């Protein structure tokens, strides 16, 4: 009995140590802060915030009906893994600081990170340049060859868009290093709490609800628009707002999609702000088991039709494995000949310059690594 008692006390001690360690870890700066004070009071006035959490426009279960979290974890840990690239991903590193002022270009940096220069303004979206997309540096690591840009390569940024606070979109290490270069941040309600905790000046943070708008000099307009997703950097979900964006400049109207499952908001946004010259849409990390929060193959084309866009840049793939599909599957699906007939599908290598005014620019199927 004495031995059993000692073993039980030992196990209890280990559980307490793990629990305390986890609590300390979750309170490190990288996790940010939940909204409070005046920011929380403003959030509570939002029609999209109910019962202590932000809500999607339509009912959105995290998992598909009849799918359990235990099943998802079992498949992820023990069943066949997604195929990752076996060789270094090809890239072309465009010098962002050497671009001519009159060039309208887009540079994809892998996953959902990209840079734009548009009508003289420099724009950055969801930059994740630290080599991984999780709070633990040894997990969710970037594929070999995909992390070619560092924060030193980024020029001063006029508009930084942050679609939501997930680790593969809001990267603590990257944002801390970029802080001196950022003039304006556009994001959903509540995300400013993270940014202020990381030392950003509140005056550069522009938070908004869905369909809030901001007007800037030289004919630039930014509209915060809905997405069908969720948020959260720790155990608590939906305390900050996830979003997509409409960017209007003197020469172009661009849809910045963020993360989103398919829903009626695409049609609403198309009717309100379209037609679009370019729609940047998530195309990866999907699974039938979570079909409401990420678009399945083919739904990007339906969304693009709803938005009334001329061209699609597929993102949210090509750098990290966050789902059980093969790494190159999203590119193979989106570039199907049927899709190419109706839309210009823009598939640059990481770092390759996309000339936004060149409708005839062609791109290689660079994911064919054989």
C-alpha angles and dihedrals in degrees: 000000000000090000092049089049091052091049092049092049090048092052091047090052091051091049091050092049092049091047094049091045091051092049091050091048093050089053095055117116095255091073093060124209136292116242116270141162117015091354091058092046089055091048091052089059092059117108086219093060117080135160093001098309142076114256134208119242090253132026107289119183114198089228131033116260115284092018118118130202089237090058092049092050093046093052092045094049104035113019129075113309126229115264111256124197112284095203136038114291111244118241144169116215111217114198102240093193094054098056116125113250093240096052118110104204144152126210118195114210098188132278108017099331120108143151126220134189108197128170091338097313125112116221133186128190128200097330115203107174103146098093099254142050106222140066089261114069094212094058134071091016124186117257116259110277097017100094098068097133126072130186088261089066093057118095124211108302123221096190126021114189120203111186097190142331103265115128095248090058107029106046114188096202094048095046094048090055094044094050097102091051099053121098100173134010120200116196145136125283116291099018091101088074089068093045095049089049087056093053103264117150108251089223092069094049116093110186122184147172123239109296094016112136138207126198123204139181124290095029100300119148128179124194123190108220137182129277131182106237140082140245142223139124097202135015096311118082136201098015090126128044124256116210152170123220142220113214117196120187130169090270108028148030113214130184114215103198108189113187118329145149116224116278144137094285092083091062092045092051092047092052093047102041109011158146095073128202090207136010117198105204135179112254111173147038089066131145135170086238091067100026095143097062101040128037117251121224110291096024090091088066092050090049091048090051090050091050092048095228131164097211141023129212106194114211140163092079143073100060113052136029110231099146139037099256120104113271095244097043096093092056093047092050099046094048094055111139092245090059093046090055093063103031141028102246109206112205110165125172114253106284096013115137114246110200104215094199094052109086091177098056112127130209132205124239087248093169090073093095099172 
